[in-house]
Structures are given as C-alpha cells and as structure tokens.
Amino acid sequence: MNDASTVFRYVLLCSILLLIYIFVPEDCFRAMITMTSISLWSILKSIGIEAVASGNVITMPNLSVEIVPECTPILSYVIYSAFILSRKWDLKNKIHCLLIGLPLFFVSNVLRLTGILIISSFRPDLFSITHIYFGQIISFGFLIAMCIWASQVRDPFAKKSSPVVFLVKVVLMFSLMLPPWMYLFGGYVNMTGKAATSFLGLLGHRTGMALKPGEIPYASFTVLSFVSLIISTQSIKTSTKIVLLLLGICSLTTVQIIMSITMLINYIQPQPVWSYAFKICSVAHGFLPVLIWVLAVHWDGLFWNRVKMTGFIRNSESRT
C-alpha cells in the first residue's frame, strides 16, 4: 500500500467535504435534523418519557433541547465516507462498508441523544457532562471503531485489532481520565482564553474571556478523546504514540486558541467572515484527532518507506 498517497487522498477528500458542510446553508440538513428529532421523540415516548416534538425542538418537563446539524451524524458521515473512499479498494468493498456503516452512525447518534435526554430528564444539572461524555465517545470512539472494522477488509494493521475491544478501551480510558480532567479543564480553557486575549491585546483590542459559573466548554474535551484514541490503538508503537500525543495536544491547543480569537473578534466586530472562521476552526478541532489517528496507523509506512528509499538511492549512488 502507498501510505503517503492514501493519507493525501483522505486529507484532500475530507477537507473538500468538510468545507462543503461548513458553507452549505443549514436548510440543506433539514431532512436529517427532522429524521433525528422524530426518531428521538419516538424512542422517548416508547419508554414512557413525556416528550413533545415541535419541529427540531424536543420538550420534556424539565428540559428543552434544539436539534441542530451538530446533533446529527453528518460529520461522522463525512469523515467515515472520506476514510472509505480514499482507500484503494474495489468498488464492491467500498459500497459494502458505506451501506453498513452509515445507518449504524445514525442509530448510534440517536441512542447517544436518547441516553443524554433520559439522564437529563431526571437530573437536568447533568445535561452538560452527559452531553460531553456520550458525545465524545460516539463522535470519536465509535467513529474510529467503525474505521477499524472497515479496514479489516484489506488493511493488515486492523487484523490485530477488534473494533469492539478498541471501543471498550476508549470508553474505559476516557472514563478514567474524565475526573482529573474535570478538575484541570478550567485552567486549560482559561489558559487558551488568556493566550487569545493577549494576542488581541497586541493588535490593540482590549477584551476579556473567562468561564461562566457552571460552564463546560465541549471543545476542551477533544484533547481527552484524542489521548484515549491514540493510547487505545494496539497497532501503534509506544514511541510513535508519544510523538503523536505531543503533536496532537499541541495542535489541538493551538486550534483552540485560534477558535477563541475568532470568537472574540466576531464579538467585537460581528461579520460573517469571522463567524465562518470560527466554524472552520470548530470543525478542524473535531477532525484533527481522526486525522492524526490516520497518520498514526500509517506512520511506519509513511516514514519507513522513505528511509528505505533513501537507503536505496544512497546504495545506488555508491555503486556508480
């Protein structure tokens, strides 16, 4: 397999699809939002939880939630489809993986939302943390587990891994790291916010950014998901994991700072360009963990092949 070309095709295809997702009007996702809302409402009613669906809003006695494009599996569709279509597989295998994978993402997403709302119906104060917990696990853990399953069609690295075992590892790893991260995340968010305000201060903008009481920024937990993904992947060497963890944490932190900058600029000088810039950063922040995981599983092929090619060239030059 040409690992470099596979990764390049994946990055290119995924970038194109994500840009389409960002700039397409929200009305284009109305059908998926409606399907998600109706499915969620039907499950809640079937298990005896009082709920009313009005458009894309689900209302319960203690809680009301709006289903937006981010609540649908569209992003998972994009990232998974790009992963499948970028492989050098025959068309039959690609169609097989898409026909099985895409409906599973819809089902898992509806179950995710159901779990969040069931818990929140009894404890509304736990909505934020359950949204983060189930959201991060499904958004990243289940997505990568499906990529591993699909890769078992052809890729040799996945034959050593079980998608179910991988997902269990991710859940356990995320659950173990969640309590200490809950203690530290306020400092992390304030640090990235301070970096953003300091940068804007250099440009002459005086503004402040701090956590509101009880606020739990969803994006700050992507670092936790990324660490869980890398550590839980059996086929990645320990030395490679260390390198990629450092690379990934630094990259995610940098994107988080840029997200804060675009959000603050949009607050100071509201313009569509800054709104789109913030959305691009948000999507990039969610795409980076998967991209680095793809790099990780192709790491040896990307760099070992280059080493072998360099050695071959040197040997050829010494013979001449």
C-alpha positions in Angstrom: 0.0 0.0 0.0 1.2 3.5 -0.8 0.6 5.1 2.6 1.5 8.6 1.6 -1.0 8.6 -1.3 -3.7 7.1 0.9 -3.3 9.8 3.6 -3.1 12.5 1.0 -6.3 11.3 -0.7 -8.0 11.1 2.7 -7.0 14.6 3.8 -8.0 16.1 0.4 -11.3 14.4 0.2 -12.2 15.0 3.8 -11.2 18.7 3.5 -13.4 19.2 0.5 -16.4 17.5 2.1 -16.0 19.4 5.4 -15.8 22.8 3.5 -19.0 21.9 1.7 -20.5 21.1 5.1 -19.4 24.4 6.5 -20.6 26.7 3.7 -23.8 24.8 2.8 -26.9 26.5 4.3 -28.4 24.8 7.3 -31.7 24.3 5.5 -29.9 21.6 3.4 -29.6 19.5 6.6 -33.3 19.9 7.5 -34.3 16.4 6.4 -31.6 14.8 8.6 -32.5 17.1 11.6 -36.1 16.1 11.2 -35.3 12.4 11.0 -33.2 12.7 14.1 -35.9 14.6 16.0 -38.7 12.2 15.1 -36.6 9.1 15.9 -35.5 10.6 19.3 -39.1 11.6 20.2 -40.4 8.1 19.2 -37.9 6.3 21.4 -38.6 8.6 24.4 -42.3 8.1 24.1 -42.0 4.3 23.7 -40.1 4.1 27.0 -42.6 6.2 28.8 -40.9 9.6 29.0 -43.2 12.5 28.4 -41.9 14.5 25.4 -43.2 16.8 22.8 -41.6 17.3 19.4 -42.2 20.6 17.6 -40.0 20.9 14.5 -36.5 20.4 15.7 -37.2 21.1 19.4 -37.8 18.3 21.9 -39.5 19.5 25.0 -39.7 17.5 28.3 -41.0 18.5 31.7 -37.5 19.6 33.0 -35.7 20.2 29.8 -36.0 21.5 26.2 -33.4 20.9 23.6 -33.0 22.0 20.0 -31.7 19.5 17.4 -29.1 21.3 15.2 -26.8 20.0 12.5 -24.1 19.2 15.1 -26.6 16.9 16.8 -26.9 14.7 13.7 -24.3 12.2 12.3 -23.5 14.4 9.3 -19.9 15.0 10.4 -19.4 11.3 11.1 -20.8 10.5 7.7 -18.2 12.9 6.1 -15.2 11.6 8.0 -16.1 8.0 7.6 -17.0 8.3 4.0 -13.8 10.0 3.2 -11.9 7.3 5.0 -13.6 4.6 2.9 -13.4 6.4 -0.4 -9.7 7.2 0.0 -8.7 3.6 0.2 -7.5 1.6 -2.8 -10.3 -0.9 -2.5 -12.6 -2.2 -5.2 -16.0 -0.5 -5.5 -17.8 -3.5 -4.0 -15.9 -3.3 -0.7 -16.5 0.5 -0.5 -20.2 0.2 -1.1 -20.4 -2.7 1.4 -18.7 -0.6 4.1 -20.8 2.5 3.4 -24.1 0.6 3.3 -23.4 -0.9 6.7 -21.6 2.0 8.3 -23.8 5.0 7.6 -27.0 3.6 9.0 -25.1 2.5 12.1 -23.9 6.0 12.7 -27.5 7.3 12.6 -28.6 4.6 15.1 -25.7 5.2 17.4 -26.3 9.0 17.3 -30.0 8.6 18.1 -29.1 6.3 21.0 -26.5 8.8 22.2 -29.1 11.6 22.3 -31.6 9.3 23.9 -29.1 8.4 26.7 -28.4 12.1 27.3 -32.1 13.1 27.5 -33.0 10.1 29.7 -30.4 11.1 32.3 -31.2 14.8 31.9 -34.9 14.2 32.4 -34.2 13.1 36.0 -31.1 15.3 36.6 -31.2 18.4 34.4 -28.0 19.6 36.1 -26.1 16.7 34.5 -27.0 17.6 30.9 -23.6 19.2 30.1 -21.5 16.4 31.4 -23.6 13.6 29.9 -23.6 15.6 26.6 -19.8 15.7 26.7 -19.4 12.0 27.8 -21.7 10.4 25.3 -20.9 12.9 22.6 -17.1 12.5 22.7 -17.3 8.7 22.9 -19.7 8.4 20.0 -18.1 11.2 17.9 -14.6 9.7 18.2 -14.6 6.2 19.8 -17.4 4.7 17.7 -16.2 6.5 14.5 -12.7 5.1 14.8 -14.1 1.6 15.8 -16.1 1.7 12.5 -12.9 2.7 10.6 -11.1 -0.3 12.1 -13.9 -2.6 11.2 -14.0 -1.3 7.6 -10.2 -1.6 7.4 -10.3 -5.3 8.2 -11.5 -5.8 4.6 -8.0 -5.1 3.3 -5.6 -3.4 5.7 -3.2 -5.7 7.6 -2.9 -3.4 10.7 -6.5 -3.8 11.6 -6.4 -7.6 11.7 -4.6 -7.4 15.0 -7.4 -5.3 16.5 -11.0 -5.8 17.4 -13.4 -2.8 16.9 -15.4 -3.8 20.0 -12.2 -4.2 22.2 -11.0 -0.9 20.9 -14.3 0.9 21.7 -14.3 -0.6 25.2 -10.7 0.6 25.7 -11.7 4.1 24.6 -14.6 4.2 27.0 -12.5 3.0 29.9 -9.7 5.3 29.1 -11.9 8.3 28.7 -13.9 7.5 31.9 -10.6 7.1 33.9 -9.2 10.5 32.7 -12.5 12.4 32.9 -12.5 13.1 36.7 -8.9 14.6 36.8 -9.6 16.5 33.6 -12.8 18.0 35.1 -10.5 19.3 37.8 -8.0 20.7 35.3 -10.1 21.8 32.4 -10.9 25.2 33.8 -7.3 26.0 33.9 -6.8 24.7 30.4 -9.7 26.8 29.0 -8.6 29.9 30.9 -5.0 29.4 29.6 -6.2 29.2 25.9 -8.5 32.1 26.5 -5.7 34.2 28.0 -3.5 33.4 25.0 -6.3 34.6 22.7 -6.9 37.8 24.6 -3.1 38.5 24.9 -2.8 38.1 21.1 -5.8 40.5 20.5 -4.2 42.9 23.0 -1.1 43.1 20.8 -3.5 44.2 18.0 -5.0 46.9 20.2 -8.2 45.1 21.2 -8.9 45.1 24.9 -11.2 42.3 25.9 -11.6 39.6 28.5 -12.5 35.9 28.3 -13.4 33.7 31.3 -15.5 30.8 32.2 -19.0 31.5 33.4 -20.1 29.7 36.6 -21.1 26.1 35.7 -19.9 26.5 32.1 -18.3 23.4 30.5 -16.9 24.1 27.0 -17.4 21.0 24.9 -14.3 21.5 22.7 -11.9 21.4 25.6 -12.6 17.7 26.0 -11.4 16.8 22.5 -7.9 16.6 23.9 -9.1 13.9 26.2 -10.8 12.0 23.4 -7.6 12.2 21.3 -5.4 10.8 24.0 -7.9 8.0 24.5 -7.9 7.1 20.8 -4.1 7.0 20.5 -3.5 5.0 23.7 -6.2 2.5 22.9 -5.0 1.7 19.4 -3.0 -1.6 19.6 -1.2 -1.3 16.3 0.6 2.0 17.1 4.1 1.6 18.6 4.8 3.2 22.0 7.4 5.5 20.6 5.1 6.6 17.9 2.3 7.2 20.4 4.5 9.5 22.4 5.4 11.6 19.4 1.9 11.8 18.1 0.4 12.6 21.6 2.8 15.6 21.8 2.0 16.6 18.2 -1.8 16.2 18.7 -2.1 18.0 22.1 0.0 21.0 20.8 -2.1 21.1 17.6 -5.5 20.9 19.4 -4.4 23.6 21.9 -3.3 25.8 19.0 -6.6 25.4 17.2 -8.5 26.0 20.5 -6.6 29.3 20.8 -7.5 30.3 17.2 -11.1 29.4 17.9 -11.1 31.7 20.9 -9.5 34.5 18.8 -12.1 34.2 16.0 -15.0 34.1 18.6 -13.7 37.2 20.3 -13.2 39.1 17.1 -16.7 38.2 15.9 -17.9 39.5 19.3 -16.0 42.8 18.8 -16.7 43.2 15.1 -19.5 40.9 14.1 -19.0 39.9 10.4 -19.9 36.7 8.5 -16.2 36.1 7.8 -15.4 35.7 11.5 -18.5 33.5 12.0 -17.3 31.2 9.2 -13.7 31.3 10.6 -15.0 30.1 14.0 -17.0 27.3 12.3 -14.0 26.2 10.3 -11.9 26.1 13.5 -14.6 24.1 15.3 -14.8 21.5 12.5 -11.0 21.4 12.3 -10.8 20.8 16.0 -13.1 17.8 15.6 -11.3 16.5 12.5 -7.8 16.7 13.9 -8.0 13.7 16.3 -9.1 11.4 13.4 -6.5 12.8 11.0 -3.7 12.2 13.5 -5.1 8.7 14.1 -4.9 8.0 10.4 -1.4 9.3 10.3 -0.6 7.1 13.3 -1.7 3.8 11.7 0.2 4.7 8.5 3.2 6.1 10.4 5.6 3.2 9.7 4.6 3.1 6.0 5.0 6.9 5.7 8.4 7.1 7.2 9.9 3.6 7.0 9.3 3.6 3.2 11.1 6.9 3.0 14.0 5.6 4.9 14.2 2.5 2.7 14.0 4.7 -0.4 16.8 7.0 0.9 18.9 3.9 1.6 18.3 2.6 -1.9 19.3 5.9 -3.5 22.5 6.1 -1.5 23.4 2.5 -2.3 22.8 3.2 -6.0 25.0 6.3 -5.9 27.8 4.4 -4.1 27.8 1.7 -6.8 28.0 4.3 -9.6 
